[in-house]
Amino acid sequence: MAKSDFDWMTVHHRPNPAAFNAQYVAEIRERARLLFNLGYGPAHAATTISAALAWEFDAKVWPRKHPTFTSEVRAHIDEVYTRLTPKG
């Protein structure tokens, strides 16, 4: 079998699913921090971040079950907003 000119298009299984999840959780938290700093509330952040993840993991192109972190978005946002909100 000849080597394809488009090797980068070949889908491979992730060698480390935990690292994949950690990457996306970090991204969710980073986006939440950015939206907090821009003055948006947690409800807006949840809507925006969930919409971005829905686009990334569109059922038409993502044939597998959605990753677990997609259902934990609000918890991560609430944690970031709680940590960043000034106390007192």
C-alpha positions in Angstrom: 0.0 0.0 0.0 1.4 3.3 -1.0 1.9 6.1 1.4 -0.9 8.7 1.1 0.0 12.3 0.3 -2.7 13.2 2.9 -1.4 11.2 6.0 -2.5 14.1 8.3 -6.1 13.3 7.3 -6.0 9.8 8.7 -7.9 9.5 12.0 -5.9 7.8 14.7 -7.1 6.7 18.1 -6.0 8.9 20.9 -3.2 7.2 22.9 -4.2 9.1 26.1 -7.9 9.9 26.6 -7.2 11.5 30.0 -4.9 14.0 28.3 -7.6 14.8 25.7 -10.1 15.5 28.4 -7.7 17.5 30.5 -6.9 19.6 27.4 -10.6 20.5 26.9 -11.2 21.1 30.6 -8.3 23.6 30.6 -9.8 25.2 27.5 -13.2 25.5 29.1 -11.7 27.1 32.2 -9.6 29.5 30.1 -12.6 30.6 28.0 -14.6 31.1 31.3 -11.8 33.3 32.7 -11.7 35.3 29.5 -15.4 35.9 29.5 -15.3 36.8 33.2 -12.6 39.4 32.5 -14.7 40.8 29.6 -17.6 41.3 32.1 -19.9 38.5 31.0 -21.9 36.6 33.5 -21.8 32.8 34.1 -25.0 32.2 32.1 -23.6 33.9 29.0 -20.3 32.0 29.5 -22.1 28.7 29.7 -24.1 29.4 26.5 -21.1 30.6 24.6 -18.8 27.8 25.7 -21.5 25.1 25.2 -22.2 26.4 21.7 -18.5 26.2 20.8 -18.3 22.6 22.1 -21.5 21.6 20.3 -19.9 23.0 17.1 -16.6 21.1 17.7 -18.4 17.8 18.5 -21.1 18.1 15.9 -23.0 14.8 15.8 -22.8 14.8 12.0 -19.0 14.5 12.1 -18.4 13.1 15.6 -19.9 9.6 15.4 -19.0 8.7 19.0 -20.7 9.6 22.3 -19.8 13.2 23.3 -17.0 13.4 25.8 -17.9 13.7 29.5 -16.5 17.2 29.9 -19.3 18.5 27.6 -21.8 17.8 30.4 -19.6 19.4 33.1 -19.2 22.9 31.5 -21.4 24.7 33.9 -19.6 23.2 36.9 -16.2 24.4 35.6 -17.6 27.9 34.8 -19.1 28.2 38.3 -15.8 27.2 39.8 -13.8 29.8 37.8 -16.4 32.6 38.4 -16.4 31.8 42.2 -12.6 31.9 42.3 -12.3 35.1 40.4 -15.2 37.1 42.1 -13.8 39.4 44.7 -14.9 38.6 48.2 -16.1 41.2 50.6 
